[in-house]
């Protein structure tokens, strides 16, 4: 199989700036350049991170990519001192970091954002201006660590990758309906609801997938468990949240108080996408 042409990869990415599928194209570019299995992006505003995207080359692992991204924003950003330090040095040029998961001392951070998804290594691009921005590429255990050649290609493409994302974000700010971080923001709200209810990690994964529109068979395939097990986790999670149907779950996730008895806060028809409840 011929090796991918880095110039063509980057040209294809630039052609997608401002398009809704830009994040997917960036994932493909990172996979071709350095064999990345997942990717994520963040912007720092007023000292707080904001998730821009989370993607996986394998659709079955997209749920973990999104959940790990939300965890990082909500719980672990301040603990990632290496990235913060590198970002502080990246005012005049793009900086890159190689970060094996094994060197992360924070056990909870390493477990929730790496080990659960079998992620073993991260390559990051950082630039502090005009808006502090980070692009991450991840490798899982099956793929193994990034090779020296892959790291070299990643570092060579880093300025173009970062410039493409920054320009894309400018388009997003000017035309928020074309592409925005609203989906990530909604997922952050969902995650807060689930944390407050004391859901287990597997219950969170199941409900996150359900809220994304997946039916129970698709959830089972994505997570790698039986459909009957998905049903068990869903029922337990529903009980903890005090809901009985997917419609009520969506209402809770949207911060609406839904009462079946009074009908107040009744979800819209869009809240009933499938009969699997």
PEURNOR-V584529 format. One record per residue. N is the residue number from 1. D_FIRST is the distance of its C-alpha to the first C-alpha in Angstrom with 1 decimal. Layout:
n:d_first
N:D_FIRST
N:D_FIRST
This chain:
n:d_first
1:0.0
2:3.8
3:6.5
4:9.0
5:12.1
6:15.0
7:17.5
8:16.1
9:15.9
10:19.5
11:20.6
12:19.6
13:21.5
14:24.5
15:24.6
16:25.3
17:28.2
18:31.2
19:29.4
20:29.9
21:26.2
22:25.7
23:25.4
24:22.6
25:20.7
26:21.5
27:20.1
28:16.8
29:17.0
30:17.9
31:15.2
32:12.5
33:14.7
34:15.8
35:14.7
36:18.1
37:19.2
38:22.4
39:24.2
40:27.8
41:30.0
42:33.7
43:36.4
44:39.7
45:42.9
46:46.3
47:44.9
48:43.2
49:39.5
50:38.4
51:35.1
52:33.0
53:30.1
54:28.3
55:25.0
56:22.5
57:18.8
58:20.3
59:23.3
60:25.2
61:25.5
62:26.7
63:30.3
64:30.1
65:28.5
66:31.4
67:34.0
68:33.0
69:33.1
70:36.5
71:37.7
72:36.7
73:38.6
74:41.6
75:42.0
76:39.9
77:39.5
78:42.6
79:41.4
80:38.2
81:40.1
82:37.1
83:35.6
84:39.1
85:39.7
86:36.5
87:37.2
88:40.6
89:39.3
90:36.8
91:39.4
92:38.3
93:34.6
94:31.7
95:31.6
96:28.8
97:29.4
98:27.6
99:29.5
100:28.8
101:30.7
102:32.6
103:34.6
104:35.9
105:39.5
106:40.5
107:40.0
108:40.3
109:37.8
110:35.3
111:35.8
112:35.9
113:33.1
114:30.7
115:31.6
116:32.2
117:28.6
118:27.3
119:26.3
120:26.3
121:25.6
122:26.0
123:25.1
124:27.6
125:28.4
126:32.1
127:34.3
128:38.1
129:39.0
130:39.8
131:39.1
132:37.8
133:34.3
134:31.7
135:28.0
136:26.6
137:23.1
138:23.2
139:21.2
140:22.4
141:23.2
142:20.3
143:17.8
144:20.1
145:21.3
146:19.6
147:18.4
148:20.0
149:17.0
150:16.6
151:20.4
152:20.4
153:18.1
154:20.2
155:23.4
156:22.5
157:21.7
158:24.8
159:27.3
160:25.5
161:24.6
162:28.3
163:29.7
164:27.7
165:29.1
166:32.6
167:32.6
168:31.5
169:34.3
170:36.7
171:35.8
172:36.2
173:39.6
174:40.7
175:39.6
176:39.6
177:39.2
178:35.8
179:34.3
180:36.2
181:36.3
182:38.8
183:36.6
184:36.2
185:40.0
186:40.8
187:38.7
188:40.6
189:43.9
190:42.7
191:41.8
192:45.3
193:46.9
194:45.1
195:45.9
196:49.5
197:49.7
198:48.5
199:45.5
200:43.3
201:39.7
202:38.5
203:41.2
204:39.9
205:36.3
206:37.6
207:39.9
208:37.3
209:35.0
210:38.0
211:39.1
212:35.7
213:36.4
214:34.6
215:36.6
216:37.2
217:34.6
218:31.9
219:33.3
220:33.3
221:29.6
222:28.7
223:30.8
224:30.3
225:33.9
226:36.0
227:37.5
228:41.0
229:40.2
230:39.2
231:42.6
232:44.3
233:42.8
234:43.5
235:47.1
236:47.7
237:46.3
238:48.4
239:51.4
240:50.9
241:50.5
242:53.4
243:51.6
244:51.4
245:48.9
246:45.6
247:47.9
248:50.0
249:47.0
250:45.7
251:49.2
252:49.4
253:46.1
254:47.4
255:50.6
256:52.7
257:55.5
258:55.4
259:58.4
260:58.4
261:62.1
262:62.9
263:59.9
264:59.6
265:56.2
266:54.9
267:51.2
268:50.0
269:48.6
270:45.1
271:45.7
272:45.7
273:42.1
274:42.2
275:44.8
276:43.3
277:45.5
